[in-house]
Amino acid sequence: MKVCLQKGGPEIGSPATIMDELRAATEIYQEGWEQRLRQNPGAFRRVEREIKRHFDRGADQFTAAVLARLAGCRVAVQIDGGRVRVRENKKRQASRQKGQRKK
């Protein structure tokens, strides 16, 4: 099953992969955030918003990865603009409908 944060976007990895990527990106960004605040403490609000955005994106990715792992091939998950849409996988839905017609 392919799980993306946005329609046509890159595929989401496993929860462990997402956590590793978030940790690595956070370490890189942290240096820049700290440097900017040392140079200009007045930039705190802007940096705070960037930090929150960074972790919000990470939370969306982790949520999609967990849902995909639990759902297996039964559903397709899309997180777009903070909205989570879960729908039955089209192949599974078609095979269920085919089975209902035989009865």
C-alpha positions as CSV (number, residue, x, y, z in Angstrom):
1,M,0.0,0.0,0.0
2,K,1.3,3.5,-0.8
3,V,0.7,6.1,1.9
4,C,1.3,9.8,1.2
5,L,0.8,13.0,3.1
6,Q,-0.5,14.7,0.0
7,K,-2.0,13.4,-3.2
8,G,0.8,12.5,-5.6
9,G,3.4,13.1,-2.9
10,P,6.2,10.9,-1.8
11,E,5.5,7.6,-0.1
12,I,5.6,7.5,3.7
13,G,8.1,5.1,5.3
14,S,7.7,3.0,8.5
15,P,7.2,4.6,11.9
16,A,10.8,3.8,12.8
17,T,12.0,5.4,9.5
18,I,9.9,8.5,10.2
19,M,11.3,8.9,13.7
20,D,14.9,8.5,12.4
21,E,14.3,11.1,9.7
22,L,12.7,13.5,12.2
23,R,15.5,13.1,14.7
24,A,18.2,13.8,12.0
25,A,16.3,16.8,10.6
26,T,15.8,18.2,14.1
27,E,19.5,18.0,14.9
28,I,20.3,19.9,11.7
29,Y,17.6,22.6,12.2
30,Q,18.4,22.9,16.0
31,E,21.8,24.4,15.2
32,G,20.3,27.0,13.0
33,W,17.5,27.9,15.4
34,E,20.0,28.3,18.3
35,Q,22.4,30.4,16.2
36,R,19.6,32.7,15.0
37,L,18.4,33.2,18.6
38,R,21.9,33.9,19.9
39,Q,22.3,36.6,17.1
40,N,18.8,38.0,17.5
41,P,16.7,37.0,20.6
42,G,13.9,39.1,19.2
43,A,13.4,36.4,16.5
44,F,12.0,34.0,19.2
45,R,8.4,34.0,17.9
46,R,9.4,33.3,14.3
47,V,11.8,30.5,15.4
48,E,9.1,29.1,17.7
49,R,6.6,28.9,14.8
50,E,9.2,27.1,12.7
51,I,9.9,24.6,15.4
52,K,6.1,23.9,15.8
53,R,5.7,23.5,12.0
54,H,8.6,21.1,11.9
55,F,7.1,18.9,14.6
56,D,3.6,19.2,13.2
57,R,4.9,17.8,9.9
58,G,6.7,15.0,11.7
59,A,3.5,14.2,13.7
60,D,1.5,14.0,10.4
61,Q,4.1,11.7,8.9
62,F,4.3,9.5,11.9
63,T,0.5,9.3,12.1
64,A,0.3,8.2,8.5
65,A,3.0,5.6,9.0
66,V,1.2,4.1,12.1
67,L,-2.1,4.0,10.3
68,A,-0.6,2.4,7.3
69,R,1.1,-0.2,9.4
70,L,-2.0,-1.1,11.3
71,A,-4.2,-1.1,8.2
72,G,-2.0,-3.2,6.0
73,C,-3.6,-3.3,2.6
74,R,-7.1,-2.8,3.8
75,V,-7.2,1.0,3.5
76,A,-5.5,4.0,1.8
77,V,-4.5,6.8,4.1
78,Q,-4.1,10.4,3.0
79,I,-3.1,13.3,5.3
80,D,-3.6,16.6,3.6
81,G,-3.6,20.0,5.4
82,G,-4.1,18.4,8.8
83,R,-7.1,16.3,7.6
84,V,-6.8,12.5,7.8
85,R,-8.8,10.6,5.2
86,V,-9.0,6.9,5.4
87,R,-10.8,4.9,2.8
88,E,-11.0,1.3,1.8
89,N,-8.4,0.2,-0.7
90,K,-10.0,0.1,-4.2
91,K,-8.7,-3.5,-5.0
92,R,-10.1,-4.8,-1.7
93,Q,-13.4,-3.0,-2.3
94,A,-13.7,-4.4,-5.8
95,S,-13.0,-8.0,-4.6
96,R,-15.6,-7.6,-1.8
97,Q,-18.2,-6.4,-4.3
98,K,-17.5,-9.2,-6.7
99,G,-18.0,-11.7,-3.8
100,Q,-21.3,-10.1,-2.9
101,R,-22.6,-10.5,-6.5
102,K,-21.9,-14.3,-6.4
103,K,-24.4,-14.8,-3.5
